[in-house]
Structure formats: structure tokens, C-alpha cells
């Protein structure tokens, strides 16, 4: 449950920001630039999530090595 909330929170934030923009959002949508912004945000978010998964695996491996040596 916590993982789903963690993953959906950024998407809800982006939607709420885009829906509250008014004329600026309509201009961005009409020119297609809003999709570029959303794509960049999603790419950054995916990169951060992948880095955290990598870091977690590495830390788990180090913790297991420490526990095996004790």
C-alpha cells in the first residue's frame, strides 16, 4: 500500500499543477509543450526510482556481508 501511494503521489501532483494553470496550460497544451514537460518529469522520476532500487540492493548486499562476518 505504501509503495502504491509513493508512486501515485508525483503523478497526482503533476495533474493538480497542470489543472490549476488556466490560460498558460491551454497555451502549453495547444503547442504540445506540456507533453515535453510531463515526459521530462516522468523521466527524472523513473531515474530517481531506479537509482534508489540500485542503492537499496547494494546496501542490502553490504549489510549481508557485515552480518556474515560477525
C-alpha positions as CSV (number, residue, x, y, z in Angstrom):
1,X,0.0,0.0,0.0
2,X,2.8,2.4,0.9
3,X,4.6,1.7,-2.4
4,X,1.5,2.5,-4.4
5,X,1.0,5.8,-2.5
6,X,4.6,6.6,-3.1
7,X,4.3,6.0,-6.8
8,X,1.0,7.8,-7.4
9,X,1.7,10.9,-5.4
10,X,4.0,12.5,-8.0
11,X,1.5,11.8,-10.8
12,X,-1.3,13.4,-8.8
13,X,0.9,16.4,-8.1
14,X,1.6,16.9,-11.8
15,X,-2.1,16.6,-12.6
16,X,-3.1,19.1,-10.0
17,X,-0.4,21.6,-11.1
18,X,-1.5,21.3,-14.7
19,X,-5.2,21.6,-14.0
20,X,-4.7,24.8,-12.0
21,X,-2.7,26.8,-14.6
22,X,-5.6,28.3,-16.6
23,X,-4.6,30.1,-19.8
24,X,-0.9,29.2,-19.6
25,X,-1.8,25.5,-19.5
26,X,-4.0,25.9,-22.5
27,X,-1.2,27.6,-24.4
28,X,1.2,24.8,-23.4
29,X,-1.3,22.1,-24.5
30,X,-2.0,23.8,-27.8
31,X,1.6,24.0,-28.7
32,X,2.3,20.4,-27.4
33,X,5.0,21.6,-25.0
34,X,3.1,20.3,-21.9
35,X,3.8,16.8,-23.1
36,X,7.5,17.5,-23.2
37,X,7.4,18.8,-19.6
38,X,5.5,15.8,-18.4
39,X,7.9,13.5,-20.2
40,X,10.9,15.2,-18.6
41,X,9.3,15.0,-15.1
42,X,8.5,11.3,-15.6
43,X,12.0,10.5,-16.9
44,X,13.6,12.2,-13.9
45,X,11.2,10.4,-11.5
46,X,12.0,7.0,-13.1
47,X,15.7,7.7,-12.9
48,X,15.5,8.5,-9.2
49,X,13.4,5.4,-8.5
50,X,15.9,3.2,-10.4
51,X,18.8,4.8,-8.6
52,X,17.1,4.1,-5.2
53,X,16.5,0.5,-6.2
54,X,20.1,0.1,-7.2
55,X,21.3,1.7,-3.9
56,X,19.0,-0.4,-1.8
57,X,20.3,-3.6,-3.4
58,X,23.9,-2.5,-2.9
59,X,23.3,-1.6,0.8
60,X,21.5,-4.9,1.4
61,X,24.5,-6.8,-0.1
62,X,26.9,-4.8,2.2
63,X,24.7,-5.5,5.2
64,X,24.6,-9.2,4.5
65,X,28.4,-9.2,4.2
66,X,28.8,-7.4,7.6
67,X,26.3,-9.9,9.2
68,X,28.2,-12.9,7.7
69,X,31.5,-11.7,9.1
70,X,30.1,-11.3,12.7
